Amino acid sequence: NGWNIFDFIVVCFSILALAVSGQPFLTNLRLLRVFRAVRLFRKLSSLRILFNALLGSIIPVLNSVFIYLIVTAMYAIVAVEMYGNDSEYFLDFTQAMFTMYQVATGASWASG
């Protein structure tokens, strides 16, 4: 079986990388173990359906993040124009975007 040969080669490179330290090429070859998970997608149809659903949801999620960033940027620009001279949180656009992020998430970890 081709997968058995692939597993054997990956294990041999992993053992070789452990024995010979200081060779980043051998250490990077251990990343090939990820391809072993590809076998699961072929055998389990329910896992394939779940994976395809996750891949299909990436574009809509990125679209919503993009819309969120546009709306937040608009409010940040308005805040800089209105409160730029009076508040340290809205001095420039980047500081205003950061402040808007903190307001939207309720995270005040950076304000002290």
mmCIF file of the C-alpha atoms, coordinates in Angstrom:
data_MODEL
# 
_entry.id   MODEL 
# 
loop_
_atom_site.group_PDB 
_atom_site.id 
_atom_site.type_symbol 
_atom_site.label_atom_id 
_atom_site.label_alt_id 
_atom_site.label_comp_id 
_atom_site.label_asym_id 
_atom_site.label_entity_id 
_atom_site.label_seq_id 
_atom_site.pdbx_PDB_ins_code 
_atom_site.Cartn_x 
_atom_site.Cartn_y 
_atom_site.Cartn_z 
_atom_site.occupancy 
_atom_site.B_iso_or_equiv 
_atom_site.pdbx_formal_charge 
_atom_site.auth_seq_id 
_atom_site.auth_comp_id 
_atom_site.auth_asym_id 
_atom_site.auth_atom_id 
_atom_site.pdbx_PDB_model_num 
ATOM 1   C CA . ASN A 1 1   ? 0.000   0.000  0.000  1.00 0.00 ? 1   ASN A CA 1 
ATOM 2   C CA . GLY A 1 2   ? 1.287   3.484  -0.862 1.00 0.00 ? 2   GLY A CA 1 
ATOM 3   C CA . TRP A 1 3   ? 0.243   4.945  2.479  1.00 0.00 ? 3   TRP A CA 1 
ATOM 4   C CA . ASN A 1 4   ? 2.265   2.345  4.369  1.00 0.00 ? 4   ASN A CA 1 
ATOM 5   C CA . ILE A 1 5   ? 5.358   3.290  2.395  1.00 0.00 ? 5   ILE A CA 1 
ATOM 6   C CA . PHE A 1 6   ? 4.642   6.966  3.035  1.00 0.00 ? 6   PHE A CA 1 
ATOM 7   C CA . ASP A 1 7   ? 4.265   6.317  6.782  1.00 0.00 ? 7   ASP A CA 1 
ATOM 8   C CA . PHE A 1 8   ? 7.510   4.346  6.784  1.00 0.00 ? 8   PHE A CA 1 
ATOM 9   C CA . ILE A 1 9   ? 9.389   7.190  5.084  1.00 0.00 ? 9   ILE A CA 1 
ATOM 10  C CA . VAL A 1 10  ? 7.971   9.801  7.462  1.00 0.00 ? 10  VAL A CA 1 
ATOM 11  C CA . VAL A 1 11  ? 8.871   7.719  10.506 1.00 0.00 ? 11  VAL A CA 1 
ATOM 12  C CA . CYS A 1 12  ? 12.401  7.132  9.170  1.00 0.00 ? 12  CYS A CA 1 
ATOM 13  C CA . PHE A 1 13  ? 12.912  10.864 8.615  1.00 0.00 ? 13  PHE A CA 1 
ATOM 14  C CA . SER A 1 14  ? 11.543  11.604 12.092 1.00 0.00 ? 14  SER A CA 1 
ATOM 15  C CA . ILE A 1 15  ? 13.956  9.181  13.709 1.00 0.00 ? 15  ILE A CA 1 
ATOM 16  C CA . LEU A 1 16  ? 16.801  10.551 11.606 1.00 0.00 ? 16  LEU A CA 1 
ATOM 17  C CA . ALA A 1 17  ? 15.896  14.118 12.611 1.00 0.00 ? 17  ALA A CA 1 
ATOM 18  C CA . LEU A 1 18  ? 15.967  13.141 16.272 1.00 0.00 ? 18  LEU A CA 1 
ATOM 19  C CA . ALA A 1 19  ? 19.331  11.422 15.879 1.00 0.00 ? 19  ALA A CA 1 
ATOM 20  C CA . VAL A 1 20  ? 20.983  14.216 13.877 1.00 0.00 ? 20  VAL A CA 1 
ATOM 21  C CA . SER A 1 21  ? 20.273  17.531 15.539 1.00 0.00 ? 21  SER A CA 1 
ATOM 22  C CA . GLY A 1 22  ? 20.822  20.888 13.879 1.00 0.00 ? 22  GLY A CA 1 
ATOM 23  C CA . GLN A 1 23  ? 19.414  19.933 10.477 1.00 0.00 ? 23  GLN A CA 1 
ATOM 24  C CA . PRO A 1 24  ? 16.313  22.060 9.868  1.00 0.00 ? 24  PRO A CA 1 
ATOM 25  C CA . PHE A 1 25  ? 15.572  20.225 6.605  1.00 0.00 ? 25  PHE A CA 1 
ATOM 26  C CA . LEU A 1 26  ? 15.035  16.956 8.446  1.00 0.00 ? 26  LEU A CA 1 
ATOM 27  C CA . THR A 1 27  ? 12.940  18.650 11.094 1.00 0.00 ? 27  THR A CA 1 
ATOM 28  C CA . ASN A 1 28  ? 10.719  20.234 8.449  1.00 0.00 ? 28  ASN A CA 1 
ATOM 29  C CA . LEU A 1 29  ? 10.132  16.869 6.829  1.00 0.00 ? 29  LEU A CA 1 
ATOM 30  C CA . ARG A 1 30  ? 8.277   15.781 9.956  1.00 0.00 ? 30  ARG A CA 1 
ATOM 31  C CA . LEU A 1 31  ? 5.520   18.137 8.822  1.00 0.00 ? 31  LEU A CA 1 
ATOM 32  C CA . LEU A 1 32  ? 4.678   15.544 6.193  1.00 0.00 ? 32  LEU A CA 1 
ATOM 33  C CA . ARG A 1 33  ? 2.848   13.663 8.915  1.00 0.00 ? 33  ARG A CA 1 
ATOM 34  C CA . VAL A 1 34  ? -0.052  16.028 8.321  1.00 0.00 ? 34  VAL A CA 1 
ATOM 35  C CA . PHE A 1 35  ? -0.730  14.262 5.046  1.00 0.00 ? 35  PHE A CA 1 
ATOM 36  C CA . ARG A 1 36  ? -1.543  11.118 6.975  1.00 0.00 ? 36  ARG A CA 1 
ATOM 37  C CA . ALA A 1 37  ? -4.743  12.843 8.067  1.00 0.00 ? 37  ALA A CA 1 
ATOM 38  C CA . VAL A 1 38  ? -5.768  13.036 4.413  1.00 0.00 ? 38  VAL A CA 1 
ATOM 39  C CA . ARG A 1 39  ? -6.486  9.321  4.569  1.00 0.00 ? 39  ARG A CA 1 
ATOM 40  C CA . LEU A 1 40  ? -9.287  9.996  7.027  1.00 0.00 ? 40  LEU A CA 1 
ATOM 41  C CA . PHE A 1 41  ? -11.049 12.286 4.594  1.00 0.00 ? 41  PHE A CA 1 
ATOM 42  C CA . ARG A 1 42  ? -11.164 9.562  1.978  1.00 0.00 ? 42  ARG A CA 1 
ATOM 43  C CA . LYS A 1 43  ? -12.462 6.882  4.308  1.00 0.00 ? 43  LYS A CA 1 
ATOM 44  C CA . LEU A 1 44  ? -14.971 8.790  6.429  1.00 0.00 ? 44  LEU A CA 1 
ATOM 45  C CA . SER A 1 45  ? -17.649 10.466 4.350  1.00 0.00 ? 45  SER A CA 1 
ATOM 46  C CA . SER A 1 46  ? -19.142 12.276 7.350  1.00 0.00 ? 46  SER A CA 1 
ATOM 47  C CA . LEU A 1 47  ? -15.757 13.850 8.112  1.00 0.00 ? 47  LEU A CA 1 
ATOM 48  C CA . ARG A 1 48  ? -15.469 14.868 4.461  1.00 0.00 ? 48  ARG A CA 1 
ATOM 49  C CA . ILE A 1 49  ? -18.895 16.516 4.619  1.00 0.00 ? 49  ILE A CA 1 
ATOM 50  C CA . LEU A 1 50  ? -17.887 18.414 7.755  1.00 0.00 ? 50  LEU A CA 1 
ATOM 51  C CA . PHE A 1 51  ? -14.586 19.509 6.223  1.00 0.00 ? 51  PHE A CA 1 
ATOM 52  C CA . ASN A 1 52  ? -16.311 20.701 3.043  1.00 0.00 ? 52  ASN A CA 1 
ATOM 53  C CA . ALA A 1 53  ? -18.831 22.648 5.131  1.00 0.00 ? 53  ALA A CA 1 
ATOM 54  C CA . LEU A 1 54  ? -16.000 24.334 7.037  1.00 0.00 ? 54  LEU A CA 1 
ATOM 55  C CA . LEU A 1 55  ? -14.231 25.219 3.809  1.00 0.00 ? 55  LEU A CA 1 
ATOM 56  C CA . GLY A 1 56  ? -17.456 26.537 2.339  1.00 0.00 ? 56  GLY A CA 1 
ATOM 57  C CA . SER A 1 57  ? -18.029 28.822 5.318  1.00 0.00 ? 57  SER A CA 1 
ATOM 58  C CA . ILE A 1 58  ? -14.672 30.595 5.074  1.00 0.00 ? 58  ILE A CA 1 
ATOM 59  C CA . ILE A 1 59  ? -15.764 33.056 2.365  1.00 0.00 ? 59  ILE A CA 1 
ATOM 60  C CA . PRO A 1 60  ? -18.998 34.158 4.123  1.00 0.00 ? 60  PRO A CA 1 
ATOM 61  C CA . VAL A 1 61  ? -17.148 34.619 7.414  1.00 0.00 ? 61  VAL A CA 1 
ATOM 62  C CA . LEU A 1 62  ? -14.472 36.716 5.700  1.00 0.00 ? 62  LEU A CA 1 
ATOM 63  C CA . ASN A 1 63  ? -17.206 38.790 4.067  1.00 0.00 ? 63  ASN A CA 1 
ATOM 64  C CA . SER A 1 64  ? -18.772 39.534 7.444  1.00 0.00 ? 64  SER A CA 1 
ATOM 65  C CA . VAL A 1 65  ? -15.369 40.427 8.918  1.00 0.00 ? 65  VAL A CA 1 
ATOM 66  C CA . PHE A 1 66  ? -14.776 42.793 5.999  1.00 0.00 ? 66  PHE A CA 1 
ATOM 67  C CA . ILE A 1 67  ? -18.146 44.500 6.549  1.00 0.00 ? 67  ILE A CA 1 
ATOM 68  C CA . TYR A 1 68  ? -17.388 44.772 10.272 1.00 0.00 ? 68  TYR A CA 1 
ATOM 69  C CA . LEU A 1 69  ? -14.037 46.417 9.506  1.00 0.00 ? 69  LEU A CA 1 
ATOM 70  C CA . ILE A 1 70  ? -15.652 48.904 7.129  1.00 0.00 ? 70  ILE A CA 1 
ATOM 71  C CA . VAL A 1 71  ? -18.304 49.917 9.667  1.00 0.00 ? 71  VAL A CA 1 
ATOM 72  C CA . THR A 1 72  ? -15.723 50.143 12.453 1.00 0.00 ? 72  THR A CA 1 
ATOM 73  C CA . ALA A 1 73  ? -13.451 52.245 10.239 1.00 0.00 ? 73  ALA A CA 1 
ATOM 74  C CA . MET A 1 74  ? -16.311 54.627 9.483  1.00 0.00 ? 74  MET A CA 1 
ATOM 75  C CA . TYR A 1 75  ? -17.038 55.103 13.181 1.00 0.00 ? 75  TYR A CA 1 
ATOM 76  C CA . ALA A 1 76  ? -13.317 55.475 13.922 1.00 0.00 ? 76  ALA A CA 1 
ATOM 77  C CA . ILE A 1 77  ? -13.033 58.250 11.332 1.00 0.00 ? 77  ILE A CA 1 
ATOM 78  C CA . VAL A 1 78  ? -16.034 60.037 12.846 1.00 0.00 ? 78  VAL A CA 1 
ATOM 79  C CA . ALA A 1 79  ? -14.542 59.644 16.330 1.00 0.00 ? 79  ALA A CA 1 
ATOM 80  C CA . VAL A 1 80  ? -11.195 61.091 15.224 1.00 0.00 ? 80  VAL A CA 1 
ATOM 81  C CA . GLU A 1 81  ? -12.975 64.078 13.692 1.00 0.00 ? 81  GLU A CA 1 
ATOM 82  C CA . MET A 1 82  ? -15.160 64.640 16.760 1.00 0.00 ? 82  MET A CA 1 
ATOM 83  C CA . TYR A 1 83  ? -12.850 63.749 19.655 1.00 0.00 ? 83  TYR A CA 1 
ATOM 84  C CA . GLY A 1 84  ? -9.344  63.854 18.153 1.00 0.00 ? 84  GLY A CA 1 
ATOM 85  C CA . ASN A 1 85  ? -8.184  66.925 20.077 1.00 0.00 ? 85  ASN A CA 1 
ATOM 86  C CA . ASP A 1 86  ? -10.000 66.142 23.323 1.00 0.00 ? 86  ASP A CA 1 
ATOM 87  C CA . SER A 1 87  ? -9.292  62.461 23.909 1.00 0.00 ? 87  SER A CA 1 
ATOM 88  C CA . GLU A 1 88  ? -6.108  60.401 23.953 1.00 0.00 ? 88  GLU A CA 1 
ATOM 89  C CA . TYR A 1 89  ? -8.018  57.407 22.586 1.00 0.00 ? 89  TYR A CA 1 
ATOM 90  C CA . PHE A 1 90  ? -8.897  59.042 19.273 1.00 0.00 ? 90  PHE A CA 1 
ATOM 91  C CA . LEU A 1 91  ? -5.720  60.907 18.303 1.00 0.00 ? 91  LEU A CA 1 
ATOM 92  C CA . ASP A 1 92  ? -5.284  59.136 14.971 1.00 0.00 ? 92  ASP A CA 1 
ATOM 93  C CA . PHE A 1 93  ? -7.017  56.493 12.893 1.00 0.00 ? 93  PHE A CA 1 
ATOM 94  C CA . THR A 1 94  ? -5.064  53.489 14.228 1.00 0.00 ? 94  THR A CA 1 
ATOM 95  C CA . GLN A 1 95  ? -5.614  54.485 17.857 1.00 0.00 ? 95  GLN A CA 1 
ATOM 96  C CA . ALA A 1 96  ? -9.301  55.035 17.111 1.00 0.00 ? 96  ALA A CA 1 
ATOM 97  C CA . MET A 1 97  ? -9.594  51.616 15.437 1.00 0.00 ? 97  MET A CA 1 
ATOM 98  C CA . PHE A 1 98  ? -7.965  50.012 18.461 1.00 0.00 ? 98  PHE A CA 1 
ATOM 99  C CA . THR A 1 99  ? -10.334 51.849 20.787 1.00 0.00 ? 99  THR A CA 1 
ATOM 100 C CA . MET A 1 100 ? -13.319 50.810 18.675 1.00 0.00 ? 100 MET A CA 1 
ATOM 101 C CA . TYR A 1 101 ? -12.123 47.194 18.869 1.00 0.00 ? 101 TYR A CA 1 
ATOM 102 C CA . GLN A 1 102 ? -11.922 47.450 22.645 1.00 0.00 ? 102 GLN A CA 1 
ATOM 103 C CA . VAL A 1 103 ? -15.404 48.951 22.831 1.00 0.00 ? 103 VAL A CA 1 
ATOM 104 C CA . ALA A 1 104 ? -16.868 46.286 20.534 1.00 0.00 ? 104 ALA A CA 1 
ATOM 105 C CA . THR A 1 105 ? -15.333 43.372 22.409 1.00 0.00 ? 105 THR A CA 1 
ATOM 106 C CA . GLY A 1 106 ? -15.457 44.775 25.922 1.00 0.00 ? 106 GLY A CA 1 
ATOM 107 C CA . ALA A 1 107 ? -11.751 44.086 26.328 1.00 0.00 ? 107 ALA A CA 1 
ATOM 108 C CA . SER A 1 108 ? -9.939  46.745 28.321 1.00 0.00 ? 108 SER A CA 1 
ATOM 109 C CA . TRP A 1 109 ? -6.709  44.815 28.777 1.00 0.00 ? 109 TRP A CA 1 
ATOM 110 C CA . ALA A 1 110 ? -4.612  47.460 27.010 1.00 0.00 ? 110 ALA A CA 1 
ATOM 111 C CA . SER A 1 111 ? -5.950  50.485 28.861 1.00 0.00 ? 111 SER A CA 1 
ATOM 112 C CA . GLY A 1 112 ? -4.451  49.568 32.176 1.00 0.00 ? 112 GLY A CA 1 
# 
